[in-house]
Amino acid sequence: ATQKGRIGILLDFVWYEPLTNSKADQFAAQRARDFHIG
């Protein structure tokens, strides 16, 4: 039987960078990546 279906992939990638080189911004960026990526 032919259904003429299609298979696709959706890639959603977000990367967070610290605003400055301060430890607080680096920690916040890492925390955001951990939250989003898991």
C-alpha positions as CSV (number, residue, x, y, z in Angstrom):
1,A,0.0,0.0,0.0
2,T,1.3,3.5,-0.9
3,Q,0.5,6.4,1.4
4,K,2.8,9.0,-0.1
5,G,3.8,10.2,3.4
6,R,6.8,12.4,4.2
7,I,9.2,12.3,7.1
8,G,11.0,15.5,8.3
9,I,13.1,16.7,11.2
10,L,12.9,19.9,13.1
11,L,16.0,21.1,14.9
12,D,15.5,23.8,17.6
13,F,18.8,24.9,19.0
14,V,19.4,27.9,21.3
15,W,22.7,28.9,22.8
16,Y,23.1,31.4,25.5
17,E,26.2,33.6,25.8
18,P,27.1,35.7,28.8
19,L,26.6,39.4,28.4
20,T,29.9,40.2,30.0
21,N,32.8,38.1,31.4
22,S,31.6,38.5,34.9
23,K,31.1,35.4,37.0
24,A,27.5,36.3,37.5
25,D,26.8,36.5,33.7
26,Q,28.7,33.3,33.0
27,F,26.7,31.5,35.7
28,A,23.4,32.9,34.3
29,A,24.3,31.9,30.7
30,Q,25.2,28.4,31.9
31,R,22.0,28.1,34.0
32,A,19.9,29.2,30.9
33,R,21.7,26.5,28.8
34,D,21.1,23.9,31.4
35,F,17.4,24.8,31.7
36,H,16.9,24.8,27.9
37,I,18.9,21.8,26.9
38,G,18.2,19.8,30.1
